[in-house]
């Protein structure tokens, strides 16, 4: 598939056809990594990090655990 490089401000822009974007799992505003290998530009989608509660809680220790804190009196129609 061929496409043409265009100017976008002071940069160059490349439009990625829809079918190619779908096959590569590229979506609007998704982060990608650009690299060069032997004169070819490689575009690699950056996957979103997945977190699990267990993995996040592994970082909690006696040293970084904090207690409750007061946020002040209710201002609106809070039900607490």
C-alpha positions, 0 to 999 in steps of 0.5 A: 500500500502506498501513501504520500508524506505531507507537511504538517507545520514544521513536521512531516505527516503520514496518513495511515489508511483505516484498514492498516490502522485497524490491523495494527490496533492503532486508535486515535490518541493512542501512544506509539513508539517510533524507531528506525531499523536499517532505514525503515521507520517502525511504529509500535503501539504502546500498550496500556499498563494493567494494574492489579490490586495485589500488585499495587498493595505489594508496595504498601508497607509500615513506612509509607502507610498513612492514617485517616485525615480530616477534609473539614466540615461538609459544605454541600449536601454530603450525606456523611 
